[in-house]
Amino acid sequence: MGSGGRSLLVCLLAGGSPAARGLAIPPAVAPAATAYMGSLAAHPLTTKVVTACGLAIAGDALAQKRDCLPAYDVPRATSFVLFDAVYKGGFLHGAFPWMIDTFQGAALLAVLPAMSQNVASAIECTAFNQLIVVPFIYYPLFFGITGAVQGLTPERSFQRGKEIVVGITLKNWAFWMPVQMVQFLWLPLELQVPYACVMGLVWNVILSALAGDACAMPEQTDAMLNIEDYDGLVVAAGAGGPEAQRVSEETDVMASEMRKDR
């Protein structure tokens, strides 16, 4: 393993941040962690894309189990894997360094000079990502890519997003704002994309736990009311192709309201 991979691993596990100091890694996990950090140092973009795809598959599998689909929905899983590869693995690989270089706390420090620069920078990066990047890049890419792969027209994809954007934005902020404050405040740059991918999986686990056993609730097992919370998004989760075209606007609204009540 190269020195870059070793130094990155040490940064994460030994003293790269206040939260990481003193963290003990079980011997059984250490070789895998070392290998991953070496890959991240040698091939950062490829490693992040592969990480995003693998965790997207895991997250969607959890969601499909929660939604009680009669069979594994390959088009739906494909759409989420493609989205995560493009957005998390690719786009965020370049976007996070740019945010950190651009937003270094100057605006907040001008108003609150007693604030720590690290805290001010983390707040600015989080605010820019959640208030600008998510609504104007994340959502359009998500609904565009997943809708196209699942057989929706651009018009239907736009309508689907328009109907539920307010609800999903509030849920997204509630989870991702504190998560990204931790990210920008404490994590080394190389680990920020993998961290975002892992937290996306955590979010799906939380949603699955909160939803309980949906399969035991007959009123929620209708195929037209299967929905997916994916990184805070509430979207129709019917099969792709012609069947997806038949999902009415009324059904989408009902499904969205049902998830909000869980």
LINSULUR-V702767 format. One record per residue. N is the residue number from 1. RES is the residue in three letters. OMEGA is omega as a letter, one per 20 degrees, with the letter a starting at -180 (999 if undefined). Layout:
n=N res=RES omega=OMEGA
n=N res=RES omega=OMEGA
//
This chain:
n=1 res=MET omega=a
n=2 res=GLY omega=a
n=3 res=SER omega=r
n=4 res=GLY omega=r
n=5 res=GLY omega=a
n=6 res=ARG omega=a
n=7 res=SER omega=r
n=8 res=LEU omega=r
n=9 res=LEU omega=r
n=10 res=VAL omega=r
n=11 res=CYS omega=a
n=12 res=LEU omega=a
n=13 res=LEU omega=a
n=14 res=ALA omega=a
n=15 res=GLY omega=a
n=16 res=GLY omega=r
n=17 res=SER omega=r
n=18 res=PRO omega=a
n=19 res=ALA omega=a
n=20 res=ALA omega=a
n=21 res=ARG omega=r
n=22 res=GLY omega=a
n=23 res=LEU omega=a
n=24 res=ALA omega=r
n=25 res=ILE omega=r
n=26 res=PRO omega=a
n=27 res=PRO omega=a
n=28 res=ALA omega=a
n=29 res=VAL omega=a
n=30 res=ALA omega=r
n=31 res=PRO omega=r
n=32 res=ALA omega=r
n=33 res=ALA omega=r
n=34 res=THR omega=r
n=35 res=ALA omega=r
n=36 res=TYR omega=a
n=37 res=MET omega=r
n=38 res=GLY omega=r
n=39 res=SER omega=r
n=40 res=LEU omega=r
n=41 res=ALA omega=a
n=42 res=ALA omega=a
n=43 res=HIS omega=a
n=44 res=PRO omega=a
n=45 res=LEU omega=a
n=46 res=THR omega=a
n=47 res=THR omega=r
n=48 res=LYS omega=r
n=49 res=VAL omega=r
n=50 res=VAL omega=r
n=51 res=THR omega=a
n=52 res=ALA omega=a
n=53 res=CYS omega=a
n=54 res=GLY omega=a
n=55 res=LEU omega=r
n=56 res=ALA omega=r
n=57 res=ILE omega=a
n=58 res=ALA omega=a
n=59 res=GLY omega=r
n=60 res=ASP omega=r
n=61 res=ALA omega=r
n=62 res=LEU omega=a
n=63 res=ALA omega=r
n=64 res=GLN omega=r
n=65 res=LYS omega=r
n=66 res=ARG omega=a
n=67 res=ASP omega=r
n=68 res=CYS omega=r
n=69 res=LEU omega=a
n=70 res=PRO omega=r
n=71 res=ALA omega=a
n=72 res=TYR omega=a
n=73 res=ASP omega=a
n=74 res=VAL omega=r
n=75 res=PRO omega=r
n=76 res=ARG omega=r
n=77 res=ALA omega=r
n=78 res=THR omega=a
n=79 res=SER omega=a
n=80 res=PHE omega=r
n=81 res=VAL omega=r
n=82 res=LEU omega=r
n=83 res=PHE omega=a
n=84 res=ASP omega=r
n=85 res=ALA omega=a
n=86 res=VAL omega=a
n=87 res=TYR omega=a
n=88 res=LYS omega=a
n=89 res=GLY omega=a
n=90 res=GLY omega=a
n=91 res=PHE omega=a
n=92 res=LEU omega=r
n=93 res=HIS omega=r
n=94 res=GLY omega=a
n=95 res=ALA omega=a
n=96 res=PHE omega=r
n=97 res=PRO omega=r
n=98 res=TRP omega=r
n=99 res=MET omega=a
n=100 res=ILE omega=r
n=101 res=ASP omega=a
n=102 res=THR omega=a
n=103 res=PHE omega=a
n=104 res=GLN omega=r
n=105 res=GLY omega=a
n=106 res=ALA omega=a
n=107 res=ALA omega=r
n=108 res=LEU omega=a
n=109 res=LEU omega=r
n=110 res=ALA omega=a
n=111 res=VAL omega=a
n=112 res=LEU omega=a
n=113 res=PRO omega=a
n=114 res=ALA omega=a
n=115 res=MET omega=r
n=116 res=SER omega=r
n=117 res=GLN omega=r
n=118 res=ASN omega=r
n=119 res=VAL omega=r
n=120 res=ALA omega=r
n=121 res=SER omega=r
n=122 res=ALA omega=r
n=123 res=ILE omega=a
n=124 res=GLU omega=r
n=125 res=CYS omega=r
n=126 res=THR omega=a
n=127 res=ALA omega=r
n=128 res=PHE omega=a
n=129 res=ASN omega=a
n=130 res=GLN omega=a
n=131 res=LEU omega=a
n=132 res=ILE omega=a
n=133 res=VAL omega=a
n=134 res=VAL omega=a
n=135 res=PRO omega=a
n=136 res=PHE omega=r
n=137 res=ILE omega=a
n=138 res=TYR omega=a
n=139 res=TYR omega=r
n=140 res=PRO omega=r
n=141 res=LEU omega=a
n=142 res=PHE omega=a
n=143 res=PHE omega=r
n=144 res=GLY omega=a
n=145 res=ILE omega=a
n=146 res=THR omega=r
n=147 res=GLY omega=a
n=148 res=ALA omega=a
n=149 res=VAL omega=a
n=150 res=GLN omega=r
n=151 res=GLY omega=r
n=152 res=LEU omega=r
n=153 res=THR omega=r
n=154 res=PRO omega=r
n=155 res=GLU omega=r
n=156 res=ARG omega=r
n=157 res=SER omega=r
n=158 res=PHE omega=a
n=159 res=GLN omega=r
n=160 res=ARG omega=r
n=161 res=GLY omega=a
n=162 res=LYS omega=a
n=163 res=GLU omega=a
n=164 res=ILE omega=a
n=165 res=VAL omega=a
n=166 res=VAL omega=a
n=167 res=GLY omega=a
n=168 res=ILE omega=r
n=169 res=THR omega=r
n=170 res=LEU omega=r
n=171 res=LYS omega=r
n=172 res=ASN omega=r
n=173 res=TRP omega=a
n=174 res=ALA omega=a
n=175 res=PHE omega=a
n=176 res=TRP omega=r
n=177 res=MET omega=r
n=178 res=PRO omega=r
n=179 res=VAL omega=a
n=180 res=GLN omega=r
n=181 res=MET omega=r
n=182 res=VAL omega=a
n=183 res=GLN omega=a
n=184 res=PHE omega=a
n=185 res=LEU omega=a
n=186 res=TRP omega=a
n=187 res=LEU omega=r
n=188 res=PRO omega=a
n=189 res=LEU omega=a
n=190 res=GLU omega=a
n=191 res=LEU omega=a
n=192 res=GLN omega=r
n=193 res=VAL omega=r
n=194 res=PRO omega=r
n=195 res=TYR omega=r
n=196 res=ALA omega=r
n=197 res=CYS omega=r
n=198 res=VAL omega=a
n=199 res=MET omega=r
n=200 res=GLY omega=r
n=201 res=LEU omega=r
n=202 res=VAL omega=r
n=203 res=TRP omega=r
n=204 res=ASN omega=r
n=205 res=VAL omega=r
n=206 res=ILE omega=a
n=207 res=LEU omega=r
n=208 res=SER omega=r
n=209 res=ALA omega=a
n=210 res=LEU omega=a
n=211 res=ALA omega=a
n=212 res=GLY omega=a
n=213 res=ASP omega=a
n=214 res=ALA omega=a
n=215 res=CYS omega=a
n=216 res=ALA omega=a
n=217 res=MET omega=a
n=218 res=PRO omega=a
n=219 res=GLU omega=a
n=220 res=GLN omega=a
n=221 res=THR omega=r
n=222 res=ASP omega=a
n=223 res=ALA omega=a
n=224 res=MET omega=a
n=225 res=LEU omega=r
n=226 res=ASN omega=r
n=227 res=ILE omega=a
n=228 res=GLU omega=r
n=229 res=ASP omega=a
n=230 res=TYR omega=a
n=231 res=ASP omega=r
n=232 res=GLY omega=a
n=233 res=LEU omega=r
n=234 res=VAL omega=a
n=235 res=VAL omega=r
n=236 res=ALA omega=a
n=237 res=ALA omega=r
n=238 res=GLY omega=r
n=239 res=ALA omega=r
n=240 res=GLY omega=r
n=241 res=GLY omega=a
n=242 res=PRO omega=a
n=243 res=GLU omega=r
n=244 res=ALA omega=a
n=245 res=GLN omega=a
n=246 res=ARG omega=r
n=247 res=VAL omega=a
n=248 res=SER omega=r
n=249 res=GLU omega=a
n=250 res=GLU omega=r
n=251 res=THR omega=r
n=252 res=ASP omega=a
n=253 res=VAL omega=r
n=254 res=MET omega=a
n=255 res=ALA omega=a
n=256 res=SER omega=a
n=257 res=GLU omega=r
n=258 res=MET omega=a
n=259 res=ARG omega=a
n=260 res=LYS omega=a
n=261 res=ASP omega=a
n=262 res=ARG omega=999
//
